[in-house]
Amino acid sequence: MSVQKSVVLRATYRTNAGKMTVLPMIAATYFMVAGGPYGLEEIVQKTGYRATLLILLITPLLWSIPTAMMVSELATAIPEEGGFYVWVRRGMGPCLGYQESWLTLTGSVFEMALYPNLFVAYLGRFAPNLVAGHRGLIIGFGMIVLCTAWNILGTRAMGDGSVALNVALLLPFAALVLIAPFQAHPGAGTVSLRHADLLGGVLIAMWNYMGWDNLSTIAGEVESPQRTYPRAMLGAVALVILSYLLPVGAVAHTGLDPNAWTDGGWADVGRIVGGEALGMAIAAAGVLGAVGSFGALMMSFTRLPGVMAGDGYLPKLFLRTSRRTGAPWAAILIGAAFWAACYPLGFERSLILDVLLTGLSILLEFWALVALRIREPKLKRPYRVPGGTAGAILIGLPPLAMIIAALVRNSSEVVGRTNEFVIAMAVIATGFFLYFASRWFRRTVLVKMEQNPETIVPD
């Protein structure tokens, strides 16, 4: 049988290893998208309280809800391991499917380096000497090891742990919401903003509402995905919106000067509103948020190499899974080593790179939604975006408009002396080069896998 006509072998995951249900999926999705209201401080600085609350209401309508609807249809119609990579490959062909995975994994370099640094930064609020110098670097590596071990325990352990971390993370903010109405800062309502930047606030909110598609990559490890995904998306969207709106609204009621907000300043806000204990509790929640977000994203990203290895684009080592938990231990260990190597570089989250890497990958998913409506109209869709093909097209327009706005506004951003737009275009071009260069490797791997199919079973 020729390679061209062969059935591509896939990564296999044990179905009896304990699957993820609705509540753990909501918790894991929350960490992939939000990890708490951290990151909203700059929006308050740029726009003030009223505009921030309006932005936090409008952005989900234009960005989160369309994305959640798209994910719900595709995840229930094609509930396969690899999620968005599989959707784009099936809807628009292997080349764009490869780009979908390439953009996601490349973007993870910048994203995953962020969380160990946040972990160390918030831990430093308790004990500055503990994280001083090389000790902080070692502690960050320790966090990566912890999340790696957590992932190897499997999706069930990840989901249950995410629920517990969610509760611990949100409790200090619930206390803030209850205490704030009894606090007041007279005269603060007359304060004028030093940095009035409405569009800048909207663009920051986009990144605080990004990540709804990440949990699609573990579809093969989800209990009844046709029912679970729509419910999990609905619950996660509601939880993220409320956990953003309520704390900001509560602090707005106190009249605290919005100019006093700084990056990572929730702990300081908590200290002003509720005293030292609340400030320290919010700082502790930041530590938990970094762990939860890193662990949940590791779970998502490490499913992609196995599926790509099953398609012959990567070495078959990535197909190795645990017999006991079903976790892709090889991909987890290799991914952890790679992100640990990037962590000391201290990448900052850069807007234009996110626009062109993460943003383009999301647009490919919206286009795959439309392509599959046209190419496979009879595909069973337990959840369907309303309005037919026209509805599938229309829900992709607001995210497209927001991404274009971000590009126009931030196209001049630089990393060192290099324009970020140029870096992003180089990354995209490299993805196409690697796809065509991998064709020889893919043919060789698939021949070997067909001759020795027993090599892909779990260890």
N, C-alpha and C positions, 0 to 999 in steps of 0.2 A: 504494500500500500504506500503510495507516495506521500511525502510530507504535506504537499499542498492539499491533498484530499483527506488527510487524517483528521480525526477528532482530537482537538487540543486537550491535553490532560490538565486537570485543574488541581489546585491544592485541596486536600481533604481535611475536614475537621470533625472530630468525634461529636456525634449527636447526643451522646448520653453523659456529657461532661458537666451538665448543669447550665441551663440556658438563662439568659437575662429576660426579666419580665418588665412590666410597665414602670413601676416605681423606681427600680434601679436605673432604667433607661432615662427617665426624667432627670434623676440626680446626675448621671454621667453626662447627659447633654448639657445640663446647667454648667458643669465645670468646663466643658468644651467651648461653650459660648461666653460665659460670664466669669465664673469663679468669684462671685461677689460683686458689689458695686464699685470696686476699685477700678480706677481709670476714668471715672466721671468727673474728677476734680477739675480737670482742665476745661471741661465744658462749662461748669459753673463759673470759672474765671472768665471765660471768653464771652459768655452770653447773659449771665445773671440767672436768678432762680426761675423766674416765670418762663423765660425762653428755654431754659434747660428742661423744665417739665414738659413744655410743648414739644421740644425736640425728641424727648424720650417717649412721647406718645405717637408722634408722626413717623419717626424712623421705623418702628416695627410694621406700620401699615405699608410703607413703601419697600421695605427690605426683608424683615423677618418673616412676616406672614406669607408673602409670595414664595420665599425660599422654603418655608415649612410645608406649604401646599405642594410644591414641586417634589420635595423629598418624600412626602407621604405617598404620592402617586407612584413614583418610580420605585420606592422601597417595597411597596406592597405588590406591584406588578412584577418586579424582578428582585425577589428577596434572596440575593446571592452574596456570598462572601466577596468582598472587594467593592461593593456598593457603587459609588459614583464612577469608578474606573470601568466597571462592567456596563453601566448604563451608557456612558459615552461611547465605549467600544462597540456596543450593540447598535446604538442609534446612528453613529456617524463614522464607524470604521476603526480599524486598529491603530492607525496613525494618531488620530485625535484622542483615542482612548489612552494611548501611551503618554501623550502630552498632558492629559488630565492627571495622571499619576505623577508624572515628572514635576509639574507645577506644584502639586501638593507637597511632595517630598522635599523639593527644593525650598519651598516656603517654610517648611518645618525647621530648617536650619536656623532661621531668624527667630521663629516663635519659641522653639524648645529651649534655646539659650536664655530666653527671658526669665523663665520661671525659677531656675535655681538662684538667679541673681535677686529676684523678688523675695524668695524664701530667706536668703541671707540678710537682705535689707530689713525685712520685718523682724527677723530674729534679733537683729542688732538693736532694735528699740528696747528689748528687754535687757540685753547684756552686750553692750558695745565691745567690751574687751574679748568676748567669746568669739566674735567674728572678725577681729582685727587681723590685718595682714593675711598670711597664708592660711590661717585657721578658718577664715570665711570660705576660702576656696575649697578646703577639705570638707567642710560641712555641706557645701553645695554638691560636691561629688557624692557625699553620703546620702543626700536626698535622692539623687539619681539611682543609686543602688537600691534604696528602699522602694522606689516606684518600679524598678525592674523586677524585684522579687514579688511585689504585689501583682504585677501583670502576669508573671509566670504561673501564679495560682489560678489564673483563668478568669473568664468574663463574669462568672457568678460572684467570685470574691471581689472583683473590681466593682460590680454593681452594688453589692451589699455595703462595701466600704464607702462608696460614693454617697449612699444615703446617710450613713452616720456622719461623714464629713460635712455634708450639706446642712444637717441640723446644727452641728457645732459652729459652722461658719456663719449661719444666719441668726443665731441666738443673740449675739451682741448688737446686731443691727435692729432686731426686734426690740431690744431694750432701749436703743437710741430712739426709735419711733415712739415708744411709750413715754420716755422722759422728756423729749424735746418740747412738747406742747406746754410744759410748765416752766420753760426757760424763755428769757427774752433779753434782747440787746437793744435798748432804746436808741432811737435815732438812726439805726442802721438802714432803715428803709430809704433814707435820703442819699445813701452812698451811690456815687456814679462809678461805672465800670471803667477801669483803665484799659481793658482789652475787649472791646466790643467786636466780636467776630462770629456772626451767626452761622455763616457757611462753614467756618472752621469747626464750630461745635457740632454741626450735622455730620461732618466727615468723621470726627472722632467717635460720634455715636454709632456710625456704621460698623466700626471695628469692635465696638462693645456689643454689637448685635450680630456678630459673624461666627459661623461654625455649626450651623444647623445640619449640615450634610455629613459631618464627621462620623457620626455613629452608624451611618449606612454601611460602613466597611465591615461590620461584624454581623451582617444580616444572617449568615449561616449559624450564628450562635445566639439567636434571639428566639424566644418562645412565641409561636404563632405570629410571625412578623406581619402578616396581612392585617391583623387586628392591633398589634402592639404599636407599630410605628405611628399611625395617625394619633392614637391616644397619647403616646409619649411626646410627640411634637406639640400637641395642644397644651399639655401640662407644662412642658418646658418653656414654651412661649409665655404662658401666663406667669410662671414663677420668675422668669427673667425680668419681665416688665414690672411686676410688683416689687421685686427686690431692688430695682433701680428707682422707681417713682417714690415709694414710701419713705426711704431714708432722706432723699433729697428734699421732698416735700416737708418732712418733719423739721429738718434743719432750716429750711426757708422760713418756717413759722417762727423760729427764734429771732430772725432778723440778723443773723450773723453776717458780717461783711463778706460778700463773695470774693472780693479781692484778696482775702486772707487764705483762700484755698490754694494749696500747692499740690504737686504730684505726690501721691502716696500720703496725702494729708488727712485721710479719714480718721486715723488714730488721734491726730491733733484736734480734729473736730469733735470726736467723741470725748476727749479730755475736757474741752471747753464746755460741752453740753452736760456731760454726766460725771465729770471728775476723773481722777487718775485711774480708777479701777476700770471704767468703761473704755478709756483710751487704750489701756493695756489689753483689754479683751478684744478690741477691734484689731489691734496689732497682731494678737495671737490668731485671730481669724484670717488675717492676711497670710500667715505662715501656712495654715491649713488650706487656704485657697490655692496657693502655689503648688502644694503637694497634689491636691485633687485635680487641678487642671493639667499638670504635667503627666500624672498617671493616666487620666482619661484620654488625653491626646496620644500618649504612647500606645494605648490599646487600639486606637483608631488607625494611626499611621502604620503600625507594624503588621496589619493585615494586608496591606497593599503589596509588599514584596513577595509574599507567598502566592498570591493570585498571578502576579506578573511572572513568577518563576514557573507556574503552571502553564503559562502561555509561551514559555521559552525565552523570555527576555532577560531573566536573571538566573544565576546558578541554582540547581535543585536543592542546595543546602537550605534555602529559604522555605522549602516545603516541610521541613522537619517540625513536628508538633508533639506535644506531650500526650502520652497515652492516658494519663490520669485526668488532666484538666483540659486537654484540647488546645492549649495555648501554643502559638507558634514560637517556641522558645528560641530558635535560632535567629529569627527576625528580631525578636525582642532584645536579645543580647547584642547583636550587631548594631541595631538601632541605638541602644543605650550607649555603646562604645562611641558611636559617631557623634551623638549629641553631647556626650561628656567631653569629647575633644573640642567641640565648638563652644562649650560653656565658658571657658576662661576668656574667650574673645570678647564677651560682654556685649553682644549685639543689642542695639536698641531697636524697638519696634518702629519701622520706617513706613510712612504712609504710602509713598509711591510704589515701593516694592510690593506691599500688600495689595495695592490696586491691580497691578499688572500680573501678579502671580496668583494670589488667592482669588481676586476678583475675576480674572479670566477663567480660572477653573470653574467658578460658580456659573459664569455665563455659558460655558460649554455644557453644563448640566441642564440649564434652561433650554438650550438649543437641542439637546438630546431628547428632552421631553417632547418638543414639537416634532422632531424627526421620527420618533417612535409612534407618535399619533398618526403620522402619514404612512410610514413603512409597515407598521403592525397594528392596523386599526382594530383587529379582532383579539389583540392581546388582553387577557383577563386583567382588569384593573379594579381590585376591591375598593380602593379609594380613587376617585377621578376628579381632577380640577374641573369645575363647572364651565360651561360655555363652549364645549367642543374644542376643535383645533384653534379657533379664534381666541378662546379663553386661555389656552395654553400659551399662545403668543403674547397676549396682553399682560399676563402676570410677570413676564420677563422684562417688560419695558421699564417699570420703575427702577429695578436694580441696575439695568443698563444705564439709565439716565444718571443715577447716583455715582456710578463708577466713572462715567465720562466727566461729571462735575469734579470729582476728586482728581482726575488726571489733569484737567485744565488748571485747577487751582494750585496743584502741588508739583507740576512738571519740572520745576527748577530746583527741587530738593537735591542735596548732595550728601554723599558719604565720603568724608575727607575732602579730596579735591575732585572726586568723580561724580558726575550727575547720576542720580538713582535711576532715572529713566533709561539711560544708556546701559546700566548694569542689568536692569530688568529685561531689556531687549536682548542682551547677550545671553541671559539665562534661557529665554524663550527659544532663541536660535540654536542654542546648544541642545535643547530637547529634540528638535527636529533632526539635527545631525546624529545624535545618539540613536534615534529610532531607525534611521536608514543604515547606520553602521552596525546595528544589532541584528540585522536580517540574517547575516551569515551565522552568527552565534545561535540565533533562534532555530535555524534549520538543523544545525548540528545537535543541539540539545534535544529537539523533538524526536529526531531519529533515535537517539539513545534512550529516551523515555519510552518510546513505542517498543523498543527491543527489550527493555527491562522495566515494565510498569510497576513491578513490586518495589522499586526504589522510592516511590512517592508515598508509601503508606506511613502513618505516624510511627514515631520511634516508641 
